[in-house]
Amino acid sequence: MEKVAIVGCGAYMDSGYGCPGEWRCLKAAALGDGKIENPSQVIAFVKCECPGRSLASNMGMAMKLSEMKPDKIYLSSCLANAAPGCPYSSAEEMATILENKTGIPVTLGTHDYH
């Protein structure tokens, strides 16, 4: 089973703007639905907190504490498709930072649930 880490938008999750929390991402991982092609084990769920400076280090800490390295990292659909978007960084920029820091491929989005 593939091991994955998910990064959610803390502002969206905390304020309820179309994302009541991580349940849709976890459902997509469990079922292998949406952008997550196969049922997967979520080994880390990291909230990106504005302005996002600690995202890469928080992902590194999650991997260190879990003592597992994910096969893939997913930027949640609420982060990748946010409207309005993040005023600090685009999803593409965040993905590049995470890929460069961890060496793990990053996918934009997790699910297509509405």
N, C-alpha and C positions, 0 to 999 in steps of 0.2 A: 504494500500500500504506500502510495506517495505521501511524503510528509510536507506540509505547507505551513507558511506563516502568512498572516493577513494583517494589513495595516488599514485601520479605519480612521476616518476624519473625526477627531475629538469634538470639534465644534458642532458638526451635524449630529453626532451621536448624543451629545449632552443636551442639545436644544430640541431634538426631535424633528428637525427639518427633513422629513421624508425617510428618516432612518431611526427607528425606535431602539436601535442597538445592534448588536452583532448577530442576531438570530438568523437573518436571511443569508449572511455569509456562511454561517455554520451549517445551515441547511444545504446550501449549494455544495459545500465541501463533503458533507455526509452522503449526498446523493450523486455527486459527480455531475452537477448541473451547471448550466451557464458557461462561464469561462473556465471553470474547474472541470476538466474533461472526464476525470475518473474519481470515484469515491476516494477521499483523502483524509488523512489524520491531521488535524490542526494542532500543531505543537507550540504555536505562539500567536497571540492576538495583541498587536501593539496599537495604541491610540496615538495618532499624530496630534501633538499639541501645538497650537500657534505660538510662535511663527515657524515651527518645524525644525529648528536648529538641532534638536536632540534626537531626531528620527533615526538616523543611522546608528548613533551610539545606543539608543534604546533597543533597536533591533539586535545589535551585537550583544547587549546585556541579556536579552530574552534568550538568545541562542546559548549564551554561556550558562545561564542559570538552569535552562532546561536540559543542558548537556546533549542537545540534539541540533543538527544542522538541517534546515528544511531543504527539500529538493527545489522548491519554487517559493517565491514571495508574490503575493497578490495585493495590489492596492484595491481596497474595497470599492464597490460600485459607487458608494456615496462620496468617496474621495475622488475617484477617477472621473465621475460624471457630474460633479457638483455644479449647481447653478444657483446663485453665482459661484464662480470658481474661487479657489484659494487666492487671497490677495498677496500671498508671500511667494508661492512657487507653483508651477504647473505640475500636473501628475507626471508628465514626461520627465521633468527635471528631477522630481523625487525618485522616479524609477531609475534614472541614470545614477544618482547619488548612491542609492541602495545597491545597485549592481556593482558599481565601482568599489564600494566599501566591503561588500560581502562575497562578491564573485558568484552570486546566485541570480538566475534569471528572474525578472520581475514582469508580471502581467498586469495590465490595466483593467480593472474590473473583476468582479467575482460572479455576479448573477444578473439575471434579466427580470427579476420579480418586480412587480409594481406595488 
